[in-house]
Amino acid sequence: MNEVTYKYLRISGKIEVVVAGKKKLELIASPSSDIPENEVWINSDEMKAAGLSDNSIATVRAARI
C-alpha cells in the first residue's frame, strides 16, 4: 500500500480488508511509493482464494492486535 497511507493509518504490519461488509481478510502490508494513495494491491492468488476480483471496493484499516 502507499507509504503515506500506511503512515496515516498507523499500520504496524497487518491490515484488515472488508469487501461489501461481507468478506473480511487480514493481510500483511508493506509500504511502497509506487502504489497510488487510494489503492491497496493484493497478491492475485490470495484474491482468488478469498473470492475477490480486481478493482473491488473495500474498507481498509489497521488490524487489531
CHARMM internal coordinates of N, CA and C (Angstrom, degrees):
IC EDIT
DIST 1 N 1 CA 1.4314
DIST 1 CA 1 C 1.5193
ANGL 1 N 1 CA 1 C 108.97
DIST 1 C 2 N 1.3191
ANGL 1 CA 1 C 2 N 116.90
DIHE 1 N 1 CA 1 C 2 N 161.74
DIST 2 N 2 CA 1.4513
ANGL 1 C 2 N 2 CA 121.36
DIHE 1 CA 1 C 2 N 2 CA -178.05
DIST 2 CA 2 C 1.5277
ANGL 2 N 2 CA 2 C 110.51
DIHE 1 C 2 N 2 CA 2 C -59.23
DIST 2 C 3 N 1.3217
ANGL 2 CA 2 C 3 N 117.15
DIHE 2 N 2 CA 2 C 3 N 138.43
DIST 3 N 3 CA 1.4613
ANGL 2 C 3 N 3 CA 120.43
DIHE 2 CA 2 C 3 N 3 CA -175.14
DIST 3 CA 3 C 1.5302
ANGL 3 N 3 CA 3 C 113.09
DIHE 2 C 3 N 3 CA 3 C -67.04
DIST 3 C 4 N 1.3329
ANGL 3 CA 3 C 4 N 118.47
DIHE 3 N 3 CA 3 C 4 N -30.35
DIST 4 N 4 CA 1.4682
ANGL 3 C 4 N 4 CA 120.74
DIHE 3 CA 3 C 4 N 4 CA 176.97
DIST 4 CA 4 C 1.5273
ANGL 4 N 4 CA 4 C 109.72
DIHE 3 C 4 N 4 CA 4 C -67.86
DIST 4 C 5 N 1.3225
ANGL 4 CA 4 C 5 N 117.01
DIHE 4 N 4 CA 4 C 5 N -44.58
DIST 5 N 5 CA 1.4538
ANGL 4 C 5 N 5 CA 122.01
DIHE 4 CA 4 C 5 N 5 CA 177.36
DIST 5 CA 5 C 1.5255
ANGL 5 N 5 CA 5 C 110.55
DIHE 4 C 5 N 5 CA 5 C -64.66
DIST 5 C 6 N 1.3004
ANGL 5 CA 5 C 6 N 116.65
DIHE 5 N 5 CA 5 C 6 N -39.52
DIST 6 N 6 CA 1.4671
ANGL 5 C 6 N 6 CA 123.11
DIHE 5 CA 5 C 6 N 6 CA 178.38
DIST 6 CA 6 C 1.5283
ANGL 6 N 6 CA 6 C 109.88
DIHE 5 C 6 N 6 CA 6 C -56.82
DIST 6 C 7 N 1.3216
ANGL 6 CA 6 C 7 N 116.57
DIHE 6 N 6 CA 6 C 7 N -46.61
DIST 7 N 7 CA 1.4726
ANGL 6 C 7 N 7 CA 121.16
DIHE 6 CA 6 C 7 N 7 CA 179.36
DIST 7 CA 7 C 1.5236
ANGL 7 N 7 CA 7 C 111.17
DIHE 6 C 7 N 7 CA 7 C -70.15
DIST 7 C 8 N 1.3354
ANGL 7 CA 7 C 8 N 117.16
DIHE 7 N 7 CA 7 C 8 N -42.20
DIST 8 N 8 CA 1.4629
ANGL 7 C 8 N 8 CA 121.66
DIHE 7 CA 7 C 8 N 8 CA -178.18
DIST 8 CA 8 C 1.5345
ANGL 8 N 8 CA 8 C 111.51
DIHE 7 C 8 N 8 CA 8 C -60.41
DIST 8 C 9 N 1.3296
ANGL 8 CA 8 C 9 N 116.72
DIHE 8 N 8 CA 8 C 9 N -41.29
DIST 9 N 9 CA 1.4623
ANGL 8 C 9 N 9 CA 121.30
DIHE 8 CA 8 C 9 N 9 CA 179.57
DIST 9 CA 9 C 1.5225
ANGL 9 N 9 CA 9 C 112.98
DIHE 8 C 9 N 9 CA 9 C -82.26
DIST 9 C 10 N 1.3260
ANGL 9 CA 9 C 10 N 116.30
DIHE 9 N 9 CA 9 C 10 N -2.86
DIST 10 N 10 CA 1.4727
ANGL 9 C 10 N 10 CA 122.86
DIHE 9 CA 9 C 10 N 10 CA -179.75
DIST 10 CA 10 C 1.5307
ANGL 10 N 10 CA 10 C 111.26
DIHE 9 C 10 N 10 CA 10 C 56.23
DIST 10 C 11 N 1.3125
ANGL 10 CA 10 C 11 N 114.86
DIHE 10 N 10 CA 10 C 11 N 48.57
DIST 11 N 11 CA 1.4608
ANGL 10 C 11 N 11 CA 121.47
DIHE 10 CA 10 C 11 N 11 CA 179.02
DIST 11 CA 11 C 1.5250
ANGL 11 N 11 CA 11 C 108.65
DIHE 10 C 11 N 11 CA 11 C -73.46
DIST 11 C 12 N 1.3220
ANGL 11 CA 11 C 12 N 116.10
DIHE 11 N 11 CA 11 C 12 N 136.26
DIST 12 N 12 CA 1.4644
ANGL 11 C 12 N 12 CA 119.51
DIHE 11 CA 11 C 12 N 12 CA 177.87
DIST 12 CA 12 C 1.5204
ANGL 12 N 12 CA 12 C 111.67
DIHE 11 C 12 N 12 CA 12 C -116.14
DIST 12 C 13 N 1.3186
ANGL 12 CA 12 C 13 N 117.05
DIHE 12 N 12 CA 12 C 13 N 18.35
DIST 13 N 13 CA 1.4583
ANGL 12 C 13 N 13 CA 120.26
DIHE 12 CA 12 C 13 N 13 CA 176.37
DIST 13 CA 13 C 1.5137
ANGL 13 N 13 CA 13 C 113.70
DIHE 12 C 13 N 13 CA 13 C 136.69
DIST 13 C 14 N 1.3399
ANGL 13 CA 13 C 14 N 117.74
DIHE 13 N 13 CA 13 C 14 N -36.45
DIST 14 N 14 CA 1.4656
ANGL 13 C 14 N 14 CA 119.91
DIHE 13 CA 13 C 14 N 14 CA -178.82
DIST 14 CA 14 C 1.5215
ANGL 14 N 14 CA 14 C 110.08
DIHE 13 C 14 N 14 CA 14 C -119.94
DIST 14 C 15 N 1.3457
ANGL 14 CA 14 C 15 N 114.09
DIHE 14 N 14 CA 14 C 15 N 145.97
DIST 15 N 15 CA 1.4606
ANGL 14 C 15 N 15 CA 120.59
DIHE 14 CA 14 C 15 N 15 CA 175.18
DIST 15 CA 15 C 1.5256
ANGL 15 N 15 CA 15 C 109.24
DIHE 14 C 15 N 15 CA 15 C -124.80
DIST 15 C 16 N 1.3254
ANGL 15 CA 15 C 16 N 114.58
DIHE 15 N 15 CA 15 C 16 N 157.49
DIST 16 N 16 CA 1.4525
ANGL 15 C 16 N 16 CA 121.26
DIHE 15 CA 15 C 16 N 16 CA 174.62
DIST 16 CA 16 C 1.5242
ANGL 16 N 16 CA 16 C 106.45
DIHE 15 C 16 N 16 CA 16 C -111.52
DIST 16 C 17 N 1.3183
ANGL 16 CA 16 C 17 N 116.79
DIHE 16 N 16 CA 16 C 17 N 127.67
DIST 17 N 17 CA 1.4598
ANGL 16 C 17 N 17 CA 122.52
DIHE 16 CA 16 C 17 N 17 CA -179.08
DIST 17 CA 17 C 1.5234
ANGL 17 N 17 CA 17 C 107.51
DIHE 16 C 17 N 17 CA 17 C -116.96
DIST 17 C 18 N 1.3503
ANGL 17 CA 17 C 18 N 116.49
DIHE 17 N 17 CA 17 C 18 N 124.99
DIST 18 N 18 CA 1.4586
ANGL 17 C 18 N 18 CA 121.38
DIHE 17 CA 17 C 18 N 18 CA 178.83
DIST 18 CA 18 C 1.5264
ANGL 18 N 18 CA 18 C 107.75
DIHE 17 C 18 N 18 CA 18 C -120.43
DIST 18 C 19 N 1.3252
ANGL 18 CA 18 C 19 N 116.46
DIHE 18 N 18 CA 18 C 19 N 124.39
DIST 19 N 19 CA 1.4640
ANGL 18 C 19 N 19 CA 122.37
DIHE 18 CA 18 C 19 N 19 CA -178.93
DIST 19 CA 19 C 1.5317
ANGL 19 N 19 CA 19 C 108.40
DIHE 18 C 19 N 19 CA 19 C -111.05
DIST 19 C 20 N 1.3173
ANGL 19 CA 19 C 20 N 115.21
DIHE 19 N 19 CA 19 C 20 N 122.45
DIST 20 N 20 CA 1.4716
ANGL 19 C 20 N 20 CA 122.94
DIHE 19 CA 19 C 20 N 20 CA 177.51
DIST 20 CA 20 C 1.5240
ANGL 20 N 20 CA 20 C 112.97
DIHE 19 C 20 N 20 CA 20 C 55.18
DIST 20 C 21 N 1.3168
ANGL 20 CA 20 C 21 N 117.32
DIHE 20 N 20 CA 20 C 21 N 25.90
DIST 21 N 21 CA 1.4551
ANGL 20 C 21 N 21 CA 121.07
DIHE 20 CA 20 C 21 N 21 CA 178.17
DIST 21 CA 21 C 1.5182
ANGL 21 N 21 CA 21 C 113.82
DIHE 20 C 21 N 21 CA 21 C 68.67
DIST 21 C 22 N 1.3197
ANGL 21 CA 21 C 22 N 117.57
DIHE 21 N 21 CA 21 C 22 N 6.49
DIST 22 N 22 CA 1.4649
ANGL 21 C 22 N 22 CA 120.73
DIHE 21 CA 21 C 22 N 22 CA -174.96
DIST 22 CA 22 C 1.5225
ANGL 22 N 22 CA 22 C 113.23
DIHE 21 C 22 N 22 CA 22 C -118.12
DIST 22 C 23 N 1.3065
ANGL 22 CA 22 C 23 N 116.40
DIHE 22 N 22 CA 22 C 23 N -49.05
DIST 23 N 23 CA 1.4634
ANGL 22 C 23 N 23 CA 119.80
DIHE 22 CA 22 C 23 N 23 CA -176.75
DIST 23 CA 23 C 1.5258
ANGL 23 N 23 CA 23 C 108.66
DIHE 22 C 23 N 23 CA 23 C -95.88
DIST 23 C 24 N 1.3191
ANGL 23 CA 23 C 24 N 115.82
DIHE 23 N 23 CA 23 C 24 N 128.55
DIST 24 N 24 CA 1.4597
ANGL 23 C 24 N 24 CA 121.14
DIHE 23 CA 23 C 24 N 24 CA -176.52
DIST 24 CA 24 C 1.5296
ANGL 24 N 24 CA 24 C 108.98
DIHE 23 C 24 N 24 CA 24 C -126.78
DIST 24 C 25 N 1.3238
ANGL 24 CA 24 C 25 N 115.65
DIHE 24 N 24 CA 24 C 25 N 128.03
DIST 25 N 25 CA 1.4649
ANGL 24 C 25 N 25 CA 121.49
DIHE 24 CA 24 C 25 N 25 CA 179.84
DIST 25 CA 25 C 1.5127
ANGL 25 N 25 CA 25 C 109.54
DIHE 24 C 25 N 25 CA 25 C -126.56
DIST 25 C 26 N 1.3070
ANGL 25 CA 25 C 26 N 116.61
DIHE 25 N 25 CA 25 C 26 N 146.08
DIST 26 N 26 CA 1.4595
ANGL 25 C 26 N 26 CA 121.19
DIHE 25 CA 25 C 26 N 26 CA 170.55
DIST 26 CA 26 C 1.5220
ANGL 26 N 26 CA 26 C 106.43
DIHE 25 C 26 N 26 CA 26 C -115.27
DIST 26 C 27 N 1.3264
ANGL 26 CA 26 C 27 N 116.04
DIHE 26 N 26 CA 26 C 27 N 122.17
DIST 27 N 27 CA 1.4601
ANGL 26 C 27 N 27 CA 121.40
DIHE 26 CA 26 C 27 N 27 CA -173.62
DIST 27 CA 27 C 1.5218
ANGL 27 N 27 CA 27 C 111.32
DIHE 26 C 27 N 27 CA 27 C -129.04
DIST 27 C 28 N 1.3026
ANGL 27 CA 27 C 28 N 116.15
DIHE 27 N 27 CA 27 C 28 N 156.04
DIST 28 N 28 CA 1.4629
ANGL 27 C 28 N 28 CA 121.94
DIHE 27 CA 27 C 28 N 28 CA 173.28
DIST 28 CA 28 C 1.5195
ANGL 28 N 28 CA 28 C 107.38
DIHE 27 C 28 N 28 CA 28 C -82.87
DIST 28 C 29 N 1.3323
ANGL 28 CA 28 C 29 N 116.39
DIHE 28 N 28 CA 28 C 29 N 131.18
DIST 29 N 29 CA 1.4689
ANGL 28 C 29 N 29 CA 121.50
DIHE 28 CA 28 C 29 N 29 CA -178.07
DIST 29 CA 29 C 1.5184
ANGL 29 N 29 CA 29 C 110.37
DIHE 28 C 29 N 29 CA 29 C -114.22
DIST 29 C 30 N 1.3247
ANGL 29 CA 29 C 30 N 114.66
DIHE 29 N 29 CA 29 C 30 N 150.59
DIST 30 N 30 CA 1.4613
ANGL 29 C 30 N 30 CA 120.50
DIHE 29 CA 29 C 30 N 30 CA 173.32
DIST 30 CA 30 C 1.5267
ANGL 30 N 30 CA 30 C 108.13
DIHE 29 C 30 N 30 CA 30 C -138.74
DIST 30 C 31 N 1.3330
ANGL 30 CA 30 C 31 N 116.76
DIHE 30 N 30 CA 30 C 31 N 142.09
DIST 31 N 31 CA 1.4674
ANGL 30 C 31 N 31 CA 120.31
DIHE 30 CA 30 C 31 N 31 CA -178.23
DIST 31 CA 31 C 1.5222
ANGL 31 N 31 CA 31 C 112.47
DIHE 30 C 31 N 31 CA 31 C -77.52
DIST 31 C 32 N 1.3495
ANGL 31 CA 31 C 32 N 115.95
DIHE 31 N 31 CA 31 C 32 N 145.50
DIST 32 N 32 CA 1.4539
ANGL 31 C 32 N 32 CA 121.87
DIHE 31 CA 31 C 32 N 32 CA 177.58
DIST 32 CA 32 C 1.5249
ANGL 32 N 32 CA 32 C 109.28
DIHE 31 C 32 N 32 CA 32 C -152.09
DIST 32 C 33 N 1.3160
ANGL 32 CA 32 C 33 N 116.54
DIHE 32 N 32 CA 32 C 33 N 134.84
DIST 33 N 33 CA 1.4625
ANGL 32 C 33 N 33 CA 120.35
DIHE 32 CA 32 C 33 N 33 CA 178.12
DIST 33 CA 33 C 1.5281
ANGL 33 N 33 CA 33 C 111.74
DIHE 32 C 33 N 33 CA 33 C -79.79
DIST 33 C 34 N 1.3328
ANGL 33 CA 33 C 34 N 117.84
DIHE 33 N 33 CA 33 C 34 N -8.70
DIST 34 N 34 CA 1.4714
ANGL 33 C 34 N 34 CA 122.02
DIHE 33 CA 33 C 34 N 34 CA -179.61
DIST 34 CA 34 C 1.5340
ANGL 34 N 34 CA 34 C 113.20
DIHE 33 C 34 N 34 CA 34 C -79.84
DIST 34 C 35 N 1.3330
ANGL 34 CA 34 C 35 N 116.92
DIHE 34 N 34 CA 34 C 35 N -13.64
DIST 35 N 35 CA 1.4678
ANGL 34 C 35 N 35 CA 121.29
DIHE 34 CA 34 C 35 N 35 CA -176.30
DIST 35 CA 35 C 1.5291
ANGL 35 N 35 CA 35 C 109.23
DIHE 34 C 35 N 35 CA 35 C -98.88
DIST 35 C 36 N 1.3366
ANGL 35 CA 35 C 36 N 118.35
DIHE 35 N 35 CA 35 C 36 N 133.17
DIST 36 N 36 CA 1.4643
ANGL 35 C 36 N 36 CA 120.83
DIHE 35 CA 35 C 36 N 36 CA 178.12
DIST 36 CA 36 C 1.5333
ANGL 36 N 36 CA 36 C 111.51
DIHE 35 C 36 N 36 CA 36 C -59.35
DIST 36 C 37 N 1.3540
ANGL 36 CA 36 C 37 N 116.39
DIHE 36 N 36 CA 36 C 37 N 152.19
DIST 37 N 37 CA 1.4592
ANGL 36 C 37 N 37 CA 121.35
DIHE 36 CA 36 C 37 N 37 CA -175.10
DIST 37 CA 37 C 1.5255
ANGL 37 N 37 CA 37 C 114.33
DIHE 36 C 37 N 37 CA 37 C -59.43
DIST 37 C 38 N 1.2952
ANGL 37 CA 37 C 38 N 118.34
DIHE 37 N 37 CA 37 C 38 N -32.28
DIST 38 N 38 CA 1.4615
ANGL 37 C 38 N 38 CA 119.97
DIHE 37 CA 37 C 38 N 38 CA -175.95
DIST 38 CA 38 C 1.5312
ANGL 38 N 38 CA 38 C 113.46
DIHE 37 C 38 N 38 CA 38 C -97.48
DIST 38 C 39 N 1.3233
ANGL 38 CA 38 C 39 N 117.10
DIHE 38 N 38 CA 38 C 39 N 20.01
DIST 39 N 39 CA 1.4652
ANGL 38 C 39 N 39 CA 121.08
DIHE 38 CA 38 C 39 N 39 CA -179.20
DIST 39 CA 39 C 1.5148
ANGL 39 N 39 CA 39 C 111.74
DIHE 38 C 39 N 39 CA 39 C -128.40
DIST 39 C 40 N 1.3346
ANGL 39 CA 39 C 40 N 114.78
DIHE 39 N 39 CA 39 C 40 N 150.20
DIST 40 N 40 CA 1.4585
ANGL 39 C 40 N 40 CA 122.48
DIHE 39 CA 39 C 40 N 40 CA 170.92
DIST 40 CA 40 C 1.5192
ANGL 40 N 40 CA 40 C 105.81
DIHE 39 C 40 N 40 CA 40 C -127.62
DIST 40 C 41 N 1.2968
ANGL 40 CA 40 C 41 N 116.68
DIHE 40 N 40 CA 40 C 41 N 125.43
DIST 41 N 41 CA 1.4609
ANGL 40 C 41 N 41 CA 120.75
DIHE 40 CA 40 C 41 N 41 CA -179.74
DIST 41 CA 41 C 1.5220
ANGL 41 N 41 CA 41 C 108.82
DIHE 40 C 41 N 41 CA 41 C -99.69
DIST 41 C 42 N 1.3386
ANGL 41 CA 41 C 42 N 115.10
DIHE 41 N 41 CA 41 C 42 N 132.58
DIST 42 N 42 CA 1.4628
ANGL 41 C 42 N 42 CA 121.71
DIHE 41 CA 41 C 42 N 42 CA -177.65
DIST 42 CA 42 C 1.5265
ANGL 42 N 42 CA 42 C 108.58
DIHE 41 C 42 N 42 CA 42 C -122.35
DIST 42 C 43 N 1.3022
ANGL 42 CA 42 C 43 N 115.70
DIHE 42 N 42 CA 42 C 43 N 145.23
DIST 43 N 43 CA 1.4554
ANGL 42 C 43 N 43 CA 122.32
DIHE 42 CA 42 C 43 N 43 CA 177.01
DIST 43 CA 43 C 1.5303
ANGL 43 N 43 CA 43 C 109.46
DIHE 42 C 43 N 43 CA 43 C -54.11
DIST 43 C 44 N 1.3283
ANGL 43 CA 43 C 44 N 117.03
DIHE 43 N 43 CA 43 C 44 N 130.06
DIST 44 N 44 CA 1.4654
ANGL 43 C 44 N 44 CA 121.19
DIHE 43 CA 43 C 44 N 44 CA -175.11
DIST 44 CA 44 C 1.5328
ANGL 44 N 44 CA 44 C 112.70
DIHE 43 C 44 N 44 CA 44 C -62.23
DIST 44 C 45 N 1.3306
ANGL 44 CA 44 C 45 N 118.13
DIHE 44 N 44 CA 44 C 45 N -33.17
DIST 45 N 45 CA 1.4655
ANGL 44 C 45 N 45 CA 120.26
DIHE 44 CA 44 C 45 N 45 CA 177.90
DIST 45 CA 45 C 1.5254
ANGL 45 N 45 CA 45 C 111.20
DIHE 44 C 45 N 45 CA 45 C -66.56
DIST 45 C 46 N 1.3414
ANGL 45 CA 45 C 46 N 116.98
DIHE 45 N 45 CA 45 C 46 N -38.78
DIST 46 N 46 CA 1.4633
ANGL 45 C 46 N 46 CA 120.70
DIHE 45 CA 45 C 46 N 46 CA 177.26
DIST 46 CA 46 C 1.5286
ANGL 46 N 46 CA 46 C 110.61
DIHE 45 C 46 N 46 CA 46 C -66.97
DIST 46 C 47 N 1.3412
ANGL 46 CA 46 C 47 N 116.41
DIHE 46 N 46 CA 46 C 47 N -37.37
DIST 47 N 47 CA 1.4579
ANGL 46 C 47 N 47 CA 119.97
DIHE 46 CA 46 C 47 N 47 CA 178.57
DIST 47 CA 47 C 1.5289
ANGL 47 N 47 CA 47 C 110.79
DIHE 46 C 47 N 47 CA 47 C -63.74
DIST 47 C 48 N 1.3195
ANGL 47 CA 47 C 48 N 116.60
DIHE 47 N 47 CA 47 C 48 N -45.70
DIST 48 N 48 CA 1.4622
ANGL 47 C 48 N 48 CA 120.60
DIHE 47 CA 47 C 48 N 48 CA 179.86
DIST 48 CA 48 C 1.5251
ANGL 48 N 48 CA 48 C 110.84
DIHE 47 C 48 N 48 CA 48 C -61.48
DIST 48 C 49 N 1.3267
ANGL 48 CA 48 C 49 N 116.44
DIHE 48 N 48 CA 48 C 49 N -42.67
DIST 49 N 49 CA 1.4631
ANGL 48 C 49 N 49 CA 120.88
DIHE 48 CA 48 C 49 N 49 CA -179.64
DIST 49 CA 49 C 1.5324
ANGL 49 N 49 CA 49 C 111.40
DIHE 48 C 49 N 49 CA 49 C -62.80
DIST 49 C 50 N 1.3276
ANGL 49 CA 49 C 50 N 116.68
DIHE 49 N 49 CA 49 C 50 N -31.97
DIST 50 N 50 CA 1.4651
ANGL 49 C 50 N 50 CA 121.47
DIHE 49 CA 49 C 50 N 50 CA -179.57
DIST 50 CA 50 C 1.5276
ANGL 50 N 50 CA 50 C 112.37
DIHE 49 C 50 N 50 CA 50 C -89.08
DIST 50 C 51 N 1.3347
ANGL 50 CA 50 C 51 N 117.16
DIHE 50 N 50 CA 50 C 51 N -4.19
DIST 51 N 51 CA 1.4526
ANGL 50 C 51 N 51 CA 121.06
DIHE 50 CA 50 C 51 N 51 CA 179.75
DIST 51 CA 51 C 1.5157
ANGL 51 N 51 CA 51 C 113.50
DIHE 50 C 51 N 51 CA 51 C 76.87
DIST 51 C 52 N 1.3314
ANGL 51 CA 51 C 52 N 117.94
DIHE 51 N 51 CA 51 C 52 N 29.31
DIST 52 N 52 CA 1.4647
ANGL 51 C 52 N 52 CA 122.70
DIHE 51 CA 51 C 52 N 52 CA 179.72
DIST 52 CA 52 C 1.5145
ANGL 52 N 52 CA 52 C 110.39
DIHE 51 C 52 N 52 CA 52 C -103.67
DIST 52 C 53 N 1.3256
ANGL 52 CA 52 C 53 N 115.70
DIHE 52 N 52 CA 52 C 53 N 154.41
DIST 53 N 53 CA 1.4604
ANGL 52 C 53 N 53 CA 120.53
DIHE 52 CA 52 C 53 N 53 CA 176.63
DIST 53 CA 53 C 1.5284
ANGL 53 N 53 CA 53 C 109.45
DIHE 52 C 53 N 53 CA 53 C -115.51
DIST 53 C 54 N 1.3264
ANGL 53 CA 53 C 54 N 116.19
DIHE 53 N 53 CA 53 C 54 N 164.25
DIST 54 N 54 CA 1.4642
ANGL 53 C 54 N 54 CA 120.94
DIHE 53 CA 53 C 54 N 54 CA 176.80
DIST 54 CA 54 C 1.5239
ANGL 54 N 54 CA 54 C 109.91
DIHE 53 C 54 N 54 CA 54 C -58.38
DIST 54 C 55 N 1.3292
ANGL 54 CA 54 C 55 N 115.50
DIHE 54 N 54 CA 54 C 55 N 150.80
DIST 55 N 55 CA 1.4610
ANGL 54 C 55 N 55 CA 123.68
DIHE 54 CA 54 C 55 N 55 CA 177.55
DIST 55 CA 55 C 1.5248
ANGL 55 N 55 CA 55 C 113.90
DIHE 54 C 55 N 55 CA 55 C 63.81
DIST 55 C 56 N 1.3274
ANGL 55 CA 55 C 56 N 117.56
DIHE 55 N 55 CA 55 C 56 N 25.15
DIST 56 N 56 CA 1.4626
ANGL 55 C 56 N 56 CA 120.75
DIHE 55 CA 55 C 56 N 56 CA 174.80
DIST 56 CA 56 C 1.5279
ANGL 56 N 56 CA 56 C 108.65
DIHE 55 C 56 N 56 CA 56 C -70.69
DIST 56 C 57 N 1.3167
ANGL 56 CA 56 C 57 N 116.02
DIHE 56 N 56 CA 56 C 57 N 141.04
DIST 57 N 57 CA 1.4638
ANGL 56 C 57 N 57 CA 120.77
DIHE 56 CA 56 C 57 N 57 CA 176.72
DIST 57 CA 57 C 1.5198
ANGL 57 N 57 CA 57 C 107.31
DIHE 56 C 57 N 57 CA 57 C -89.72
DIST 57 C 58 N 1.3320
ANGL 57 CA 57 C 58 N 116.46
DIHE 57 N 57 CA 57 C 58 N 130.01
DIST 58 N 58 CA 1.4600
ANGL 57 C 58 N 58 CA 120.48
DIHE 57 CA 57 C 58 N 58 CA -174.18
DIST 58 CA 58 C 1.5297
ANGL 58 N 58 CA 58 C 110.84
DIHE 57 C 58 N 58 CA 58 C -142.97
DIST 58 C 59 N 1.3239
ANGL 58 CA 58 C 59 N 114.61
DIHE 58 N 58 CA 58 C 59 N 161.28
DIST 59 N 59 CA 1.4592
ANGL 58 C 59 N 59 CA 121.99
DIHE 58 CA 58 C 59 N 59 CA 170.97
DIST 59 CA 59 C 1.5151
ANGL 59 N 59 CA 59 C 106.74
DIHE 58 C 59 N 59 CA 59 C -98.15
DIST 59 C 60 N 1.3347
ANGL 59 CA 59 C 60 N 116.02
DIHE 59 N 59 CA 59 C 60 N 132.99
DIST 60 N 60 CA 1.4661
ANGL 59 C 60 N 60 CA 120.65
DIHE 59 CA 59 C 60 N 60 CA -179.96
DIST 60 CA 60 C 1.5099
ANGL 60 N 60 CA 60 C 108.25
DIHE 59 C 60 N 60 CA 60 C -124.44
DIST 60 C 61 N 1.3359
ANGL 60 CA 60 C 61 N 115.68
DIHE 60 N 60 CA 60 C 61 N 134.13
DIST 61 N 61 CA 1.4586
ANGL 60 C 61 N 61 CA 120.74
DIHE 60 CA 60 C 61 N 61 CA 177.24
DIST 61 CA 61 C 1.5100
ANGL 61 N 61 CA 61 C 109.36
DIHE 60 C 61 N 61 CA 61 C -148.04
DIST 61 C 62 N 1.3243
ANGL 61 CA 61 C 62 N 115.53
DIHE 61 N 61 CA 61 C 62 N 165.63
DIST 62 N 62 CA 1.4603
ANGL 61 C 62 N 62 CA 119.86
DIHE 61 CA 61 C 62 N 62 CA 176.40
DIST 62 CA 62 C 1.5228
ANGL 62 N 62 CA 62 C 108.49
DIHE 61 C 62 N 62 CA 62 C -63.79
DIST 62 C 63 N 1.3145
ANGL 62 CA 62 C 63 N 116.86
DIHE 62 N 62 CA 62 C 63 N 137.09
DIST 63 N 63 CA 1.4651
ANGL 62 C 63 N 63 CA 121.01
DIHE 62 CA 62 C 63 N 63 CA 178.69
DIST 63 CA 63 C 1.5218
ANGL 63 N 63 CA 63 C 109.23
DIHE 62 C 63 N 63 CA 63 C -70.00
DIST 63 C 64 N 1.2999
ANGL 63 CA 63 C 64 N 115.53
DIHE 63 N 63 CA 63 C 64 N 142.75
DIST 64 N 64 CA 1.4661
ANGL 63 C 64 N 64 CA 120.59
DIHE 63 CA 63 C 64 N 64 CA 177.23
DIST 64 CA 64 C 1.5064
ANGL 64 N 64 CA 64 C 108.58
DIHE 63 C 64 N 64 CA 64 C -74.08
DIST 64 C 65 N 1.2929
ANGL 64 CA 64 C 65 N 116.38
DIHE 64 N 64 CA 64 C 65 N 134.51
DIST 65 N 65 CA 1.4628
ANGL 64 C 65 N 65 CA 120.74
DIHE 64 CA 64 C 65 N 65 CA -177.44
DIST 65 CA 65 C 1.5070
ANGL 65 N 65 CA 65 C 110.62
DIHE 64 C 65 N 65 CA 65 C -92.19
END
COOR INIT
IC SEED 1 N 1 CA 1 C
IC BUILD
